[in-house]
Every structure is written in structure tokens, then in C-alpha cells.
């Protein structure tokens, strides 16, 4: 469709050139000039399509200021230079116009569509915006992270997220109701923090039905980051160019580093999926799979780490009983 429109614009310029050329008996040159101008128009459209709107607006503003400055500069010079000012005037206009264009293009790259929209609405252009997802509010760890001072700035809470929380809090299911009320309590806790500003916005997207899709659209509009612990929302947001702060990823990255060969004491809690395996958990929730430990369920034992597997869901540690591992090492050494 876009290709058809570009072709139509090109033909329109060519036909217009032919009509104007026919009037002055220069049909061939009219078609050539019209076709050339059509190519320029299509090329400009292609360039503008790849250029950020902030850079375009910055460039227009920069060249306008440069030309205006050149005009005011020439006013006092004209009486001094007399009639020989055309070359100097052209040089000054070219230098300041081109300089203003380059400066505007470079400075305008940081201007986003969201900033322009907020500016026209009379709102202050804010940076460091973060949009909160329902899952991360209910999870609650976001409040602990904020208390440490690792997160600050403005937390944006859309009305549709607040409505979803209220709907969960009013659920007939006792578990959902408890989660919803916990989420509301977490929001109140964050609101009281001095270094965090919670701003409730009414921005909605009626044509978008899914809450996660609305959240991503809002983040793109405000040029904000999304705070979540939802794996699917994380991937969707990243695909659409929205920055994500995932609490689960933060928690996984802060877990103590365990290397193969290290020894630790664990409590064998249950049987593993494979034959004769035992399963234990560290204080941070990391699963430890222990070979030949089924007989030790309900007991503490020393194990030696053999390998560590990092997955999107977390980390798993594979190990052997300490005496078995040392026995294998001794046999290998012999």
C-alpha cells in the first residue's frame, strides 16, 4: 500500500511537470523536472521515516533560529558594507542555517513523542518514570527494594491497574482477596516513602483490551520503564522496545555465587524426580538436587556442588553427598 502511494506521488509530480511544460512548449523538460522533484519528495519521506520525530523538530527549530540569527546579524552590516553584501549575506545565512540544523538534529534526538505530548498538555517533562505492574505490586518485594534506596523517582500507577487490584481485593476467593489487599497495602507503604512519588494517571487505551498490552502502550507513550515480575510481560515489552525492571531477575542476580566443588550443609526435604534423588532448598529458595539422598529425607547432611544450572525461572544446584564426592575424587587421583 505504501509503495502504491509513493508511486502515485511520483506520477503526480511527473504529470504536473508535463502539464506546466506543455503550457510553455517544454513538455520533455517539464516531465524531467517533475519526476526529479517527485524523487526528492519520496526520498524526504523515506529519510523522515527513519528519523526520530524529536530530531526532525529539533532540526527545524535549529535551522529557523540559525536563519533568524543570520538575518539580525546582517542588519547592522548592510549600511557598513554598502551594496556588495549579497555574497557575504549568502555565506552568513549558509553557515548559521547549517550550524543551527546540525545543532538542532543532535539535541532533538533526546526529545520523545511522550515529552512533546506532555508539553502540549501543559505537563512537566519528567524523567525516570516507572510503570508498576499488578504482579509486582501483589508480590510485595518492590517495597523492600524501594526502602533500600535502589529505586527512586516517579512510580506511575494507571487507573486500570488500580481497578484490577480493587477487583482482586473484592474477589469471593479468599486467596485472591488476600493478594489484592496485600497489593493495596504495598501501594500505601510505597506512597509514604519520601524518595518515591506515586502518580495515578487516567490514561487509558479503549481499543486495547488486555491489561498487559495497555501497560506496554502506556510505557511507550510516557517513555517509561515497566517494573514487573511477569516473564511473558517482560518479553512482550522488550520486543516493543520498552525497558523492563524485573524483580525476579534482580533477586536471582543477588543470590550467592556457588561454584562446583564447594561444600554446604542442607536439609533434605523431599524426594527428587529422578531415581534415589533428594531435594533441599537454600534460604533464598534455590533448589538443591542431591544424588543418592532419598534415604536421608528429613535429615541434615553435607553435600558437594557438582554443577549449577541457571534458568529463566531461577537457579538449580546439583550436588552429591560429601563422602561420595570425596570417594570419587580419591579413586580418580589413584
One Martini backbone bead per residue (centre of mass of N, CA, C, O) as a GRO file, in nm:
protein
  334
    1UNK     BB    1   0.058   0.062  -0.022
    2UNK     BB    2   0.301   0.255   0.009
    3UNK     BB    3   0.413   0.208  -0.276
    4UNK     BB    4   0.165   0.326  -0.425
    5UNK     BB    5   0.181   0.610  -0.306
    6UNK     BB    6   0.465   0.679  -0.409
    7UNK     BB    7   0.396   0.639  -0.710
    8UNK     BB    8   0.170   0.854  -0.716
    9UNK     BB    9   0.350   1.095  -0.641
   10UNK     BB   10   0.546   1.072  -0.876
   11UNK     BB   11   0.327   1.097  -1.105
   12UNK     BB   12   0.217   1.371  -1.015
   13UNK     BB   13   0.476   1.530  -1.070
   14UNK     BB   14   0.511   1.449  -1.368
   15UNK     BB   15   0.235   1.554  -1.471
   16UNK     BB   16   0.270   1.844  -1.372
   17UNK     BB   17   0.521   1.898  -1.546
   18UNK     BB   18   0.381   1.849  -1.818
   19UNK     BB   19   0.164   2.070  -1.796
   20UNK     BB   20   0.359   2.308  -1.763
   21UNK     BB   21   0.531   2.247  -2.018
   22UNK     BB   22   0.296   2.264  -2.229
   23UNK     BB   23   0.241   2.570  -2.188
   24UNK     BB   24   0.573   2.622  -2.287
   25UNK     BB   25   0.687   2.394  -2.481
   26UNK     BB   26   0.823   2.180  -2.229
   27UNK     BB   27   0.753   1.870  -2.178
   28UNK     BB   28   1.019   1.715  -2.123
   29UNK     BB   29   1.130   1.902  -1.895
   30UNK     BB   30   0.880   1.884  -1.717
   31UNK     BB   31   0.900   1.580  -1.657
   32UNK     BB   32   1.185   1.578  -1.537
   33UNK     BB   33   1.137   1.779  -1.307
   34UNK     BB   34   0.896   1.633  -1.179
   35UNK     BB   35   1.044   1.362  -1.127
   36UNK     BB   36   1.267   1.483  -0.949
   37UNK     BB   37   1.075   1.599  -0.730
   38UNK     BB   38   0.948   1.323  -0.664
   39UNK     BB   39   1.207   1.190  -0.560
   40UNK     BB   40   1.255   1.391  -0.332
   41UNK     BB   41   0.990   1.341  -0.178
   42UNK     BB   42   1.036   1.035  -0.126
   43UNK     BB   43   1.311   1.066   0.017
   44UNK     BB   44   1.213   1.239   0.253
   45UNK     BB   45   1.014   1.029   0.364
   46UNK     BB   46   1.231   0.810   0.423
   47UNK     BB   47   1.404   0.980   0.615
   48UNK     BB   48   1.175   1.055   0.822
   49UNK     BB   49   1.105   0.759   0.900
   50UNK     BB   50   1.409   0.712   1.037
   51UNK     BB   51   1.346   0.964   1.201
   52UNK     BB   52   1.315   1.127   1.471
   53UNK     BB   53   1.092   1.359   1.580
   54UNK     BB   54   1.291   1.519   1.754
   55UNK     BB   55   1.501   1.573   1.527
   56UNK     BB   56   1.313   1.723   1.336
   57UNK     BB   57   1.227   1.953   1.529
   58UNK     BB   58   1.516   2.040   1.596
   59UNK     BB   59   1.601   2.112   1.306
   60UNK     BB   60   1.385   2.329   1.251
   61UNK     BB   61   1.457   2.508   1.492
   62UNK     BB   62   1.760   2.547   1.425
   63UNK     BB   63   1.733   2.677   1.136
   64UNK     BB   64   1.554   2.912   1.227
   65UNK     BB   65   1.753   3.039   1.429
   66UNK     BB   66   1.990   3.071   1.231
   67UNK     BB   67   1.843   3.261   1.026
   68UNK     BB   68   1.762   3.478   1.230
   69UNK     BB   69   2.049   3.549   1.322
   70UNK     BB   70   2.154   3.627   1.039
   71UNK     BB   71   1.958   3.862   0.994
   72UNK     BB   72   2.042   4.035   1.244
   73UNK     BB   73   2.346   4.050   1.158
   74UNK     BB   74   2.294   4.208   0.879
   75UNK     BB   75   2.171   4.481   0.957
   76UNK     BB   76   2.446   4.637   1.053
   77UNK     BB   77   2.617   4.559   0.780
   78UNK     BB   78   2.483   4.700   0.536
   79UNK     BB   79   2.579   5.000   0.574
   80UNK     BB   80   2.886   4.928   0.567
   81UNK     BB   81   2.900   4.753   0.285
   82UNK     BB   82   2.657   4.808   0.117
   83UNK     BB   83   2.601   4.649  -0.197
   84UNK     BB   84   2.827   4.414  -0.117
   85UNK     BB   85   2.624   4.159   0.039
   86UNK     BB   86   2.545   3.892  -0.097
   87UNK     BB   87   2.782   3.697  -0.036
   88UNK     BB   88   2.789   3.742   0.270
   89UNK     BB   89   2.493   3.672   0.326
   90UNK     BB   90   2.506   3.383   0.218
   91UNK     BB   91   2.728   3.280   0.409
   92UNK     BB   92   2.587   3.338   0.680
   93UNK     BB   93   2.329   3.175   0.627
   94UNK     BB   94   2.469   2.903   0.574
   95UNK     BB   95   2.621   2.872   0.842
   96UNK     BB   96   2.381   2.916   1.049
   97UNK     BB   97   2.179   2.719   0.926
   98UNK     BB   98   2.356   2.461   0.938
   99UNK     BB   99   2.431   2.479   1.238
  100UNK     BB  100   2.138   2.471   1.346
  101UNK     BB  101   2.066   2.198   1.225
  102UNK     BB  102   2.280   2.021   1.369
  103UNK     BB  103   2.207   2.102   1.659
  104UNK     BB  104   1.907   2.016   1.647
  105UNK     BB  105   1.952   1.715   1.577
  106UNK     BB  106   2.124   1.639   1.830
  107UNK     BB  107   1.920   1.753   2.057
  108UNK     BB  108   1.644   1.611   1.949
  109UNK     BB  109   1.688   1.300   2.018
  110UNK     BB  110   1.577   1.329   2.331
  111UNK     BB  111   1.299   1.371   2.205
  112UNK     BB  112   0.980   1.267   2.270
  113UNK     BB  113   0.654   1.214   2.219
  114UNK     BB  114   0.572   1.230   2.517
  115UNK     BB  115   0.698   1.510   2.572
  116UNK     BB  116   0.525   1.664   2.367
  117UNK     BB  117   0.248   1.592   2.483
  118UNK     BB  118   0.301   1.709   2.770
  119UNK     BB  119   0.363   1.995   2.675
  120UNK     BB  120   0.079   2.053   2.541
  121UNK     BB  121  -0.068   1.983   2.826
  122UNK     BB  122   0.118   2.127   3.060
  123UNK     BB  123   0.340   1.930   3.134
  124UNK     BB  124   0.596   1.800   3.281
  125UNK     BB  125   0.910   1.684   3.209
  126UNK     BB  126   0.977   1.352   3.291
  127UNK     BB  127   1.193   1.143   3.456
  128UNK     BB  128   1.215   0.831   3.577
  129UNK     BB  129   0.989   0.641   3.481
  130UNK     BB  130   0.753   0.401   3.640
  131UNK     BB  131   0.565   0.114   3.573
  132UNK     BB  132   0.321  -0.068   3.739
  133UNK     BB  133   0.252  -0.394   3.809
  134UNK     BB  134   0.045  -0.614   3.954
  135UNK     BB  135   0.248  -0.842   4.032
  136UNK     BB  136   0.457  -0.654   4.187
  137UNK     BB  137   0.260  -0.554   4.401
  138UNK     BB  138   0.171  -0.828   4.523
  139UNK     BB  139   0.452  -0.940   4.592
  140UNK     BB  140   0.622  -0.680   4.761
  141UNK     BB  141   0.941  -0.643   4.705
  142UNK     BB  142   0.940  -0.345   4.607
  143UNK     BB  143   0.942  -0.214   4.889
  144UNK     BB  144   1.221  -0.320   4.979
  145UNK     BB  145   1.383  -0.191   4.748
  146UNK     BB  146   1.300   0.103   4.811
  147UNK     BB  147   1.414   0.116   5.106
  148UNK     BB  148   1.721   0.092   5.006
  149UNK     BB  149   1.742   0.305   4.737
  150UNK     BB  150   1.749   0.170   4.438
  151UNK     BB  151   1.472   0.321   4.413
  152UNK     BB  152   1.339   0.599   4.224
  153UNK     BB  153   1.107   0.851   4.172
  154UNK     BB  154   0.844   0.777   3.942
  155UNK     BB  155   0.537   0.617   3.998
  156UNK     BB  156   0.319   0.467   3.775
  157UNK     BB  157  -0.047   0.450   3.818
  158UNK     BB  158  -0.289   0.311   3.667
  159UNK     BB  159  -0.625   0.279   3.676
  160UNK     BB  160  -0.640  -0.017   3.560
  161UNK     BB  161  -0.465  -0.135   3.790
  162UNK     BB  162  -0.636  -0.042   4.031
  163UNK     BB  163  -0.893  -0.192   3.943
  164UNK     BB  164  -0.770  -0.473   3.950
  165UNK     BB  165  -0.700  -0.472   4.250
  166UNK     BB  166  -0.990  -0.423   4.353
  167UNK     BB  167  -1.109  -0.678   4.224
  168UNK     BB  168  -0.931  -0.877   4.384
  169UNK     BB  169  -1.012  -0.769   4.674
  170UNK     BB  170  -1.336  -0.847   4.598
  171UNK     BB  171  -1.314  -1.134   4.599
  172UNK     BB  172  -1.444  -1.452   4.684
  173UNK     BB  173  -1.162  -1.538   4.696
  174UNK     BB  174  -0.946  -1.554   4.956
  175UNK     BB  175  -0.671  -1.545   4.810
  176UNK     BB  176  -0.724  -1.304   4.622
  177UNK     BB  177  -0.807  -1.105   4.842
  178UNK     BB  178  -0.533  -1.105   4.990
  179UNK     BB  179  -0.363  -1.006   4.749
  180UNK     BB  180  -0.510  -0.738   4.697
  181UNK     BB  181  -0.464  -0.617   4.983
  182UNK     BB  182  -0.160  -0.633   4.974
  183UNK     BB  183  -0.124  -0.442   4.732
  184UNK     BB  184  -0.250  -0.190   4.870
  185UNK     BB  185  -0.048  -0.183   5.105
  186UNK     BB  186   0.205  -0.142   4.933
  187UNK     BB  187   0.122   0.130   4.811
  188UNK     BB  188   0.105   0.283   5.080
  189UNK     BB  189   0.402   0.236   5.156
  190UNK     BB  190   0.528   0.382   4.908
  191UNK     BB  191   0.387   0.663   4.944
  192UNK     BB  192   0.553   0.725   5.224
  193UNK     BB  193   0.800   0.765   5.062
  194UNK     BB  194   1.019   1.027   5.003
  195UNK     BB  195   1.173   0.911   4.719
  196UNK     BB  196   0.868   0.855   4.632
  197UNK     BB  197   0.641   0.893   4.349
  198UNK     BB  198   0.292   0.854   4.323
  199UNK     BB  199   0.120   0.835   4.006
  200UNK     BB  200  -0.205   0.883   3.898
  201UNK     BB  201  -0.344   0.775   3.589
  202UNK     BB  202  -0.602   0.808   3.319
  203UNK     BB  203  -0.476   0.655   3.107
  204UNK     BB  204  -0.625   0.506   2.816
  205UNK     BB  205  -0.711   0.201   2.598
  206UNK     BB  206  -0.995   0.106   2.452
  207UNK     BB  207  -0.877  -0.082   2.210
  208UNK     BB  208  -0.743  -0.221   2.453
  209UNK     BB  209  -0.794  -0.509   2.656
  210UNK     BB  210  -0.529  -0.579   2.768
  211UNK     BB  211  -0.338  -0.492   3.034
  212UNK     BB  212  -0.050  -0.544   2.931
  213UNK     BB  213  -0.084  -0.378   2.667
  214UNK     BB  214  -0.147  -0.111   2.810
  215UNK     BB  215   0.117  -0.089   2.967
  216UNK     BB  216   0.305  -0.072   2.719
  217UNK     BB  217   0.169   0.175   2.587
  218UNK     BB  218   0.223   0.369   2.824
  219UNK     BB  219   0.533   0.342   2.831
  220UNK     BB  220   0.573   0.453   2.544
  221UNK     BB  221   0.434   0.729   2.587
  222UNK     BB  222   0.628   0.802   2.856
  223UNK     BB  223   0.910   0.677   2.850
  224UNK     BB  224   0.904   0.411   3.028
  225UNK     BB  225   0.930   0.180   3.275
  226UNK     BB  226   0.888  -0.164   3.366
  227UNK     BB  227   0.755  -0.316   3.657
  228UNK     BB  228   0.821  -0.670   3.705
  229UNK     BB  229   0.749  -1.056   3.726
  230UNK     BB  230   0.656  -1.107   3.431
  231UNK     BB  231   0.769  -1.289   3.176
  232UNK     BB  232   0.578  -1.216   2.935
  233UNK     BB  233   0.583  -0.909   2.969
  234UNK     BB  234   0.884  -0.878   2.936
  235UNK     BB  235   0.900  -0.977   2.637
  236UNK     BB  236   0.693  -0.783   2.508
  237UNK     BB  237   0.834  -0.519   2.589
  238UNK     BB  238   1.109  -0.574   2.449
  239UNK     BB  239   0.991  -0.603   2.157
  240UNK     BB  240   0.880  -0.283   2.191
  241UNK     BB  241   1.120  -0.113   2.343
  242UNK     BB  242   1.081  -0.168   2.654
  243UNK     BB  243   1.185  -0.118   2.958
  244UNK     BB  244   1.290  -0.358   3.217
  245UNK     BB  245   1.209  -0.438   3.566
  246UNK     BB  246   1.303  -0.740   3.719
  247UNK     BB  247   1.270  -0.884   4.023
  248UNK     BB  248   1.364  -1.174   3.967
  249UNK     BB  249   1.636  -1.101   3.838
  250UNK     BB  250   1.743  -0.954   4.083
  251UNK     BB  251   1.729  -1.193   4.283
  252UNK     BB  252   1.915  -1.386   4.119
  253UNK     BB  253   2.169  -1.191   4.112
  254UNK     BB  254   2.187  -1.194   4.450
  255UNK     BB  255   2.277  -1.463   4.468
  256UNK     BB  256   2.492  -1.669   4.572
  257UNK     BB  257   2.789  -1.792   4.472
  258UNK     BB  258   2.825  -2.121   4.325
  259UNK     BB  259   3.076  -2.369   4.317
  260UNK     BB  260   3.231  -2.623   4.213
  261UNK     BB  261   3.329  -2.802   4.523
  262UNK     BB  262   3.145  -2.701   4.722
  263UNK     BB  263   3.038  -2.690   5.061
  264UNK     BB  264   2.721  -2.796   5.219
  265UNK     BB  265   2.441  -2.755   5.434
  266UNK     BB  266   2.146  -2.962   5.425
  267UNK     BB  267   1.788  -3.018   5.392
  268UNK     BB  268   1.610  -3.297   5.331
  269UNK     BB  269   1.277  -3.278   5.213
  270UNK     BB  270   1.266  -3.452   4.935
  271UNK     BB  271   1.189  -3.609   4.653
  272UNK     BB  272   1.294  -3.662   4.347
  273UNK     BB  273   1.248  -3.731   4.012
  274UNK     BB  274   1.472  -3.908   4.033
  275UNK     BB  275   1.644  -4.168   4.123
  276UNK     BB  276   1.738  -4.125   4.459
  277UNK     BB  277   1.660  -3.839   4.509
  278UNK     BB  278   1.721  -3.524   4.665
  279UNK     BB  279   1.562  -3.228   4.820
  280UNK     BB  280   1.669  -2.890   4.859
  281UNK     BB  281   1.687  -2.564   5.037
  282UNK     BB  282   1.765  -2.256   5.046
  283UNK     BB  283   1.705  -1.951   5.188
  284UNK     BB  284   1.648  -1.826   4.878
  285UNK     BB  285   1.509  -2.097   4.719
  286UNK     BB  286   1.718  -2.281   4.617
  287UNK     BB  287   1.764  -2.566   4.442
  288UNK     BB  288   1.877  -2.893   4.571
  289UNK     BB  289   2.027  -3.163   4.411
  290UNK     BB  290   2.063  -3.500   4.544
  291UNK     BB  291   2.240  -3.772   4.523
  292UNK     BB  292   2.154  -4.041   4.705
  293UNK     BB  293   1.913  -3.890   4.926
  294UNK     BB  294   1.646  -4.043   5.002
  295UNK     BB  295   1.734  -4.168   5.290
  296UNK     BB  296   1.766  -3.841   5.405
  297UNK     BB  297   1.491  -3.763   5.471
  298UNK     BB  298   1.485  -3.525   5.737
  299UNK     BB  299   1.796  -3.444   5.701
  300UNK     BB  300   2.115  -3.350   5.764
  301UNK     BB  301   2.373  -3.261   5.515
  302UNK     BB  302   2.664  -3.302   5.332
  303UNK     BB  303   2.753  -3.127   5.031
  304UNK     BB  304   2.863  -3.130   4.681
  305UNK     BB  305   2.919  -2.939   4.418
  306UNK     BB  306   2.885  -2.999   4.055
  307UNK     BB  307   2.644  -2.799   3.952
  308UNK     BB  308   2.504  -2.510   3.764
  309UNK     BB  309   2.166  -2.396   3.683
  310UNK     BB  310   2.049  -2.144   3.464
  311UNK     BB  311   1.729  -1.998   3.462
  312UNK     BB  312   1.441  -1.813   3.421
  313UNK     BB  313   1.325  -1.929   3.706
  314UNK     BB  314   1.634  -1.985   3.798
  315UNK     BB  315   1.821  -2.191   4.027
  316UNK     BB  316   2.027  -2.491   4.006
  317UNK     BB  317   2.160  -2.745   4.224
  318UNK     BB  318   2.410  -2.989   4.191
  319UNK     BB  319   2.474  -3.289   4.393
  320UNK     BB  320   2.672  -3.456   4.643
  321UNK     BB  321   2.774  -3.644   4.866
  322UNK     BB  322   3.057  -3.588   5.030
  323UNK     BB  323   3.168  -3.884   5.053
  324UNK     BB  324   3.127  -3.958   4.756
  325UNK     BB  325   3.295  -3.734   4.626
  326UNK     BB  326   3.565  -3.800   4.775
  327UNK     BB  327   3.583  -4.091   4.670
  328UNK     BB  328   3.603  -4.019   4.368
  329UNK     BB  329   3.855  -3.841   4.391
  330UNK     BB  330   4.041  -4.062   4.501
  331UNK     BB  331   4.013  -4.264   4.262
  332UNK     BB  332   4.118  -4.064   4.047
  333UNK     BB  333   4.402  -4.015   4.174
  334UNK     BB  334   4.486  -4.329   4.149
   0.00000   0.00000   0.00000
